[in-house]
Amino acid sequence: MMSTTEEDFELELRTLPGVLNVGIDHGTNGEVEGITLVVIGQNPGTIRTLATQIANLYFPEVSITVEVADTVASVSSGESARVALLSADFDEAAGVCQVQLAYAGRVGVGTSSNGSLIGAAEGTLAALRDLDCEIPFYLEAVANVPTVRGWPVVVTLRSYTNDGELFGIAQSDGDLMSAARATLNALNRFLTNSDS
């Protein structure tokens, strides 16, 4: 389980412009050793500088890696890949949310007709299943949480076997992107742990 300090650190990184995903790597002693930021439409050098400034407040010795989403989508299957959120769109006329994810060189698409907040979370789960990822969790709750920095979205996923819960948090431009990123946040930690 993440500490409050790690959660605050991750939220700070997620508010940087162009950051799609944040991966946190822990050492054998459980301490944060490295972070990987997946970005789109931004200069990786600028993002690395901003992330370093934030890291100095929380974990000064952490290593920082910045990956561009286009690069992530083309990673070969022999390398470690992270799930990246490519897009999340809501068609108001049809009432359908569509989420596109990239993982290990493939793109998965998921849809939901439950609005922009819940639909984005459900669409993210559907897109992961479209990528053949086994996700033994279901969506339990999606909520906006008022903070001094805005309205981040918190997503709770519960295990089908009641073995535990996953939590994700993200703040972006609007509920749609925030909910998709929060869902991906929780599931990327699960995928990373299940691959090791």
N, C-alpha and C positions, 0 to 999 in steps of 0.2 A: 504494500500500500504506500502511496506517495505521501511524503510529509507535507505539512502546510507550506513550508518554505519552498519545496519543489513545485507545488501547485502554483504558488505565486510567481515563481521564476518562469514556469511554462506559460502562464497567462501573459506575462510581460512580453515574452518572445512572440507569442501568437498575435499580439497587437501590432507588431512591426508590419509595415506595408509590404504586400506581396507574399507574406509567409503563408503557405498552404498547410504545412504540417511541421510538428516538432517531435523529434525522437530523442529520448534521454537514455544514455547508456550508463550503467552502474558497474563499478568494480566489484571484486570479490568481497570487499568489506561493506558493500552496500552504498558507498559514497558515489555521488555523481562524478563521472570521469569525462564524459563527452556528450555533446549535443549535435544532432543533425537537423538542419533546417531545410525544408523543401520550399523553394520560392518560384514564383512565376512573374514575369514582366518587370524584374528589378535587376539592378546591378549587384551581383553576388558580393563584390568587395564592400559596397556600402552597407549591405545587410550584415555582413560579417563584423564590420566595425561597430555598428549599432548593437549587435548581439554581444560583442565583447564588452561593451560598456555596461550592458545589463548584467552579464555574467560576473563582472568584477564586484557587483553589489551582493551577489549570492554565493557563487562558487568561483573564486578568482583563478583557480588552477585548471578549470575545465577546458577541454579542447573543443573547437567549434568547426563543424563542416557545413558548407552550404552547397546544396544540390539544386540545379535548375530543373523544373518539372519536365521540360522537353527531354533532358538527359535521362531522368528517372524512367520515362516511358520507354526508352530504348535500351535499358539495362539487360544484359544477357541473363538467361536463366541460371547460369553458373555462379552469379554474384548475388550478394545480399541485396534485396530490393525492399523499398518501403512503399506503402500505398500512398498515392498522391491524389488529391482532389483536383480534377481538371475543370469541372464546371458543375453548377447547381442552378437550375432554372425552374421557374414556376409559370405555367401557362394559365393565366387567370380565366380565360374563356373556357378552357377545358377542365380547369381545376386540378391539373396534374403537375406534380413535381418530378423533374428528371435530374438524376445525379450521374455524372461520369467520373470514373476512377481509373487511374493507371497503376498497374502492378506487374512487375517482372516482364515488361515489354508488351503487355496486353492492356486493352481498354475494356472496362465493364460498365454496363448501363443498368440503372435501376430506376423504377418509377413508383409513385404512390399518389393516391388521390385524396390524401388527408390533410391538405393545406400546406402552407410553406414551412411551418415549424415542425410538426410531426412528420409531414411528408418528406422533408429533407432527411430526417433521421432514418425513416423507413426506406427511402430511396438509396441511402448509403448502404444499408444492410443488403438490399436487393442487388446493388451493383457488386458488392463483395461476393455474393453467392453466384452472380453471373461470371465472376472470375474464378469460380470453383473453389472459393475459400470456405472451409467448414467453420461456421460461426455457431457455437452451441449456446447462444444467448438470444434473448428476445428483448424488444424495447419495452421498458417498464415506465419510464417517465421522461418528459422533455419539458424544461422550464426556463423562463427568463429570470435572471437574478439581478436585482438592482444593486449596483456597487458605486463607489465614488468615481470609477473609471468608465461607466457606461452600463450596458445591459448584456453581460455575457449569457450564453445559453449553457445549461448543464444537462447532460444526457445520462440516464441511468439504464444500464442493461443488466438483466438478471439471467443467471444460468438456468437452462432447462431442467437441470438436476438439483437446483437450489443449493449448489455448492458455493455460490458467491455472486458478487455483483461487480460490474465494471462501471467506472465513472469517467466522463469526458467533459471538458470545459473549453469553450472557445468564444472569442468575441471578434466579430467581423462586421462588414457592412450589411446589416439587416439580419433578420431571423433565419432566412434561408441558408446563407453561407455559414452562419454561426452554428446552426444545428447540424449541418453536414460535417463541419470541421470538428465539432465536439464528439460526434459519433465516431468519426475516423480516429480522433485522439484516443478514445477508449479502446477501440479495436486494434489500432496499430500496436499498442502495448501488448495486447493479447497475442497478436500474430508474431511479434518479436519474441515473446517468451516461449511460444509453442514451437518456434523454429530452432531454438537453442537446445 
